[in-house]
Amino acid sequence: MKQSIPLSVLDLVPIAEGFSITQALENSTKLAQAVEAFGFSRYWIAEHHNFINIASAATSVILSHIGAKTSKIRIGSGGIMLPNHPPLVIAEQFGTLESLYPNRIDLGLGRAPGTDQRTAMALRRDKNDGSDFPQMLNYLQYYLSNEAGKNGIKAIPGYGLNIPIWLLGSSTFSAFLAAQKGLPFAFASHFAPDAMYAAIREYRVNFKPSKQLQEPYIIICINAICANTQEEAEFLATTEYQKFLYLQRGDDRLLSKPTHDMDKLWEDWEEQAIKHKLRESIWGTPEYVKQKLESLVERTGANEIMINSWIHDPKIRIQSYELISKVWQL
């Protein structure tokens, strides 16, 4: 029963120590091909800007490449940060993707900038803080619909293609909006678990059926690492610890190699804060990961789990997903 819950993949296209941007893109392409073969349902890429260790800025471009290198796995954005873009441009980009790869495209949307405020201004060229996200969503849905008629503005390609739209969030705002619009909702427990239960409750209580979705559908996103031993998994997880440590410090650096001694790198208060933020992360043997995933499904009622893995070595990252797929019987 629990193993029938689909598993999917989130990828930020990490640029790790010792790898170029070109290699990072190739590593993510190989990951997408691998998880397709392993039986994962979706492969999503998250838009970020001006991070030295993340190569996913041109999300639509990467998805087009991934689509050409895979054949059946659903691909999409997890998500496009809509306030960074004119809605018509996103409608056209994802209409083009859907036309290239029919019935495989997901359009996940967020309202955060995916970067710092200075870079957000460079992207948006105004003081848009995301407060008009609901209106931008309305425009986007309109451009992708058949409502425009002969003389209205519509996305070409895109209009009438029924591209699934998802709302992503780390608070109750997008949960409530997704419920009101009758859209599926993905919650970001991989970096902001504090509001997880409140957002799930807000979404379920307020859900209104739509043409796209008749019943609530929730993806819970977490970080996970699977290895043959608990010790190995916890060693690999020090890359994730370092990622959040340096992010918290404002120290932008390439994704770090794992270390045997985190205590030399962080202060006690930093350790406490980061472990609190990453408390939903799952690191361990296949059976341990399975047990924790089952618990997550039971606690949240998730319809699907999406997994991100901050693993330095791209081959080990693929092996981690393979171990999870086998124990989950994908």
N, C-alpha and C positions, 0 to 999 in steps of 0.2 A: 504493500500500500504506500508506504513512505517513499520507497524507491521509485514510484511512478511519478513523483514530483520532478519536473524537468530541471536540468542544470544548464547554466549558460556561462559565458565568459565576458568579463570586462577587461579591456586592455587600454592602458594609457600610452602605449608605445614607449616604454622606458629606454632612456639612453644611459647605459651603465658604464662604469669605469672600464677602460680598455676597449670600448666599442665606439665606432663612428655613428653619425646619424643615419647614414646609408645602411650600415649593419643593423641598427635598431629597427629600421623599417623592414629589412629582410627577416629579422628575427620574429617580428610580429606577423609577417606573412606566413612563415613556417608554423607559427603557433596556430594561426587560423586554420591552416590546412590540417594540422594535427588534431585539433579539437573537433573539427568536422568529422574526421575519421573515427574519433573516440565516441561520437554520438551526442555531443553537446548541442543544445537547441539554437543558441544565438551566439554571435560574436559582436560585441559592441565596442566602439571606440569613444573615449571622452575628450571633448574639446578643451584644451588648455593653451595658454599663451605665455611666452617669455619665461618659461622654466627651462633651465639648461639641461634638465634630465628627462624631459617629456617631449616627444616628437609628433604629438597628435594635433597640432594647431590646424592644419588644413584637413579637417576630418573627412569631408566629402571626397577629397582627392584620394586619400588613403583607402576609403571604403570602395571606391571604384577599382583600385588596384587589387584589393582583397577579393572583391567580387569576381574579378577575372581569373584569380588563382584558386578559387573554390567553386563548388558546383551546386550545393544544396543547403548549407547552413544559412540561417537567416543572419543578415548583417545589418548593422545600424549604428546610430549615435547614442551614446550613453553619457552625456547627451550633447546636442548642439545647444550652446548658450544663446538663446534666441535674441535677447536684447543687444547682442553684439552685431546683429545682422538685420538688413531689411527683410521682412517676412517673405516677400515675393522671391528674393534671391534663394532663400532656403527651399521654398516650394519648387522652384525650377531645378535646383541641384538634386533634390531628392526625387523629383519627378523624372529627372534624367537617369538617376540610379535605378529607379523602379522600372523604367523602360529598358534599361540594359539588362537588369537581373529581375525579371518579373516574379512577384510573389515571394520575394526574399528580403525586402527592405523594411526596416523599422525606423521611425523618426522619433527619437527620444529627445525631449526638450527640457532645459533647465533655465532658471532666471538669474543665476549667479554669473559673474563675469568670467570665471575660470582663470583668473589672474589677479594681479594687484590693481589698485585704483588708477595709477598712472597709465598702465598698459590698457586698462579698460577705456580710458579717455582717448588713447591713441586709436583704439578699435572703433569706438562709437562716435567720436568727434562731437559729442555733446555730453550733457550731465545726466543722461538716462541711467537711473539707478535700478532699473528692473521693475519699478512700480507700475508701469503700463504693460507688464507681461500679459495679463489677461486680454487686453485689447490686441496686442500683437498676435496672440494665439488665435483670436477671432479672425484677424486678417489672413493668417496662414491657412486656417481651415477654409476660408472663403476662396482663396486662390487655388486650393486643391480640389474644390467642389465643382459641381455643375451649375451652381447658382448664378454665375456671372452672365450666362446667356451669350448671345452673339456679340454684343458690344461692350460687355464688362471686361474688367481686368482678370485674367486667369493665368495660371502657370502653364507654359507650353515648353517642354513636356510637364505633366503633372496633374492637370485638372481631370477629375473623374476617375483617378486611378485607385482610390480607396487605400492610400498608404496609411498603415496603422500609426497613429500618433500616441506617444506615451509621455506622461509627465514624470519628471524626476525631482526628488527633493530630499532635504535633510531636516525639514520642519513640517509643521501642520499646514502652512500656506498652500503649497502645491498639492498636498493631500486633499484639502478641501476643494480646491479648484478642479482637480482630476475627478473628484466625486460629482461635482456639479455639472461637469461637462460629459460625464459618462465615459471617461478614458481610463485605461490601465495606468497603474502607478508603480513606480520603482523607488524604493527608499534606500538612502545611502548610509547603511550601517557600517560600511567599511571605513568611514572616517568621522561619522557623526551619529553615534548610536543613542544619544541622550533622548531624542524625541521619537524614537522608533515606535514605542507602544502607543503614544498619543497620536502619532500620524496615522497609524494603522486604524485606530479607533475612529478618528475623524473621517477617514476615507470610507470605511464600511458604513458608518451611521448615516452619512450624507449622500451616499451613492445614488445617482439617478440613471437608469438605463438610457442608452443612446443607440443610434444606428450602428456604431462601431462595436459596442459592448453592452451586453444585457445584464451581466452580473459583475461584481467587483473582481478585479484581478490584480494581485500584488506580487511584485518581485522584491525580494530582500537581497541586497548586495553586501557581501562580506569579503574579507581577505582570508585566504586559506593556503596552507602549504602542506603537502603530503609527502612523506618520505618513508623509507623502510624502517627507520627507528625514530623514537621520540627525540632522542638526542640530536639526530641529524636535522629533523624538522625545526627544532628550536634554534639550532645553529644557523640554519638558512634564514630564519625569521629575524635575525639580527640586522639583516638588510632592511627589512620593514621598519624596525625600531629606528635605525639610523635615518631612514627617509623622513620619518615624522620628527625626529629630533632636530635635524638640520632645517626642516621646514619651519618648525617652531622658533628656531633661532634666527630665521631669515638668512640662512647660509645656503645659497643656491649652489649645489654641486652635483656631479654625476651620481647615479645610483651606486651605492657603496657595496663593496664586497662584504661578505659576512665576517664577523669577528668572534673570537673566543672570549672577549672580555669587554662587555658593554659598560661595566662599572668604571672603566677608565675614561669613558666618553661622556657620560651624563652625570648631572647632579641628582641628588635624591628627589628633589621636587620635580625635576624634569621626568625622571623615571615614573613617578606616581602619575603625573599628568598624561603621559603618553600611554601608559598601560591602561588608564581609565578610558582614553579615547579609542584604544584598540581592543577593548574587552570582548568584542564579538568576533575577533579574529580566531581562526582555528588552525592550529599547527600540530601535526602528529602523524602517527601511523595510519594506514588505511582504515583499520577498524575504529580508531579513535575519531578520525575525521567523520566517518559514517555516523557514529554515535552522536557527535556534536551537531551534524547537519540535521539528523532526525529530531534532535532536541529543539533546534532552531525552527524547524517546520511546525512542531507541536506548539511552541511558545507563541509563534506569530500567525499561524494559519496561512503561511505563504503559499502561493500557487506555483512559485518558481524561485530558485536560488541562483543568483549570479555571483560568480567568483572572480575576484582579482587576486593576482599573486605578485608580490614584490620579491622576486627571486633574481639574484644577480646573473646567474649563468642561464642563458636561454635554453640550453639542452635540458638542464635540471628543471626548469620551469615547465617544459613540455612533459617531462617524466612525472611531475607532480600532478598535472591534469590527467595523465593516463592512469595513475594509481587511483585517483578519485573516480574516474569513469568506471573502472573495473569494480571497485567496491560498491558503487552505487548502481551497478548493473545496467549502465547505459547501452 
